[in-house]
Amino acid sequence: MRIFKFSIPIALLVAGISWYMLHINFQEVPGTSRVWISIGAAILSGTISYFLFPKSEDKE
């Protein structure tokens, strides 16, 4: 299943990086807003990666 192979790891990676960047560079943003921004980034990147990666790598 490609959702477990590509989409979820990419979404988690984007969530972690976005949280880190918001925490380091934009400390004036409230904590709850940082959480919502990170969740939105994770969902958006997971959805995009789900549709952009191939459905099956076994086909030749």
C-alpha positions in Angstrom: 0.0 0.0 0.0 1.6 3.2 -1.1 -0.1 5.3 1.6 2.0 3.6 4.2 5.1 3.5 2.1 5.2 7.1 0.9 2.5 9.4 2.2 2.6 8.9 5.9 6.4 9.1 6.2 6.4 12.3 4.1 3.6 13.8 6.1 5.4 13.1 9.4 8.7 14.5 8.0 7.0 17.7 6.9 5.1 18.0 10.2 8.4 17.7 12.1 10.3 20.1 9.9 7.5 22.7 9.9 7.2 22.5 13.7 11.0 23.0 14.1 11.1 25.9 11.6 8.1 27.6 13.3 9.6 27.1 16.7 13.1 28.4 15.8 12.2 31.3 13.3 8.7 32.4 14.4 8.5 32.3 18.2 5.9 35.1 18.2 3.3 32.8 16.6 1.2 31.2 19.4 1.7 27.5 20.1 -1.8 26.4 19.0 -1.3 28.2 15.7 2.0 26.4 15.2 0.3 23.1 15.8 -2.5 23.8 13.3 0.0 25.1 10.7 2.0 21.9 11.1 -1.0 19.7 10.9 -2.2 21.5 7.8 1.2 21.1 6.2 1.3 17.4 7.0 -2.1 16.8 5.5 -1.4 18.8 2.4 1.9 17.1 1.7 0.6 13.7 2.4 -2.3 14.2 0.0 0.0 15.6 -2.7 2.4 12.7 -2.3 -0.4 10.2 -2.4 -1.5 11.4 -5.8 2.0 12.1 -7.3 3.7 8.8 -6.5 3.1 5.8 -8.7 0.3 3.4 -7.7 2.5 0.3 -8.1 6.3 0.0 -8.5 6.0 -3.6 -9.7 4.6 -2.8 -13.1 7.1 -2.7 -15.9 
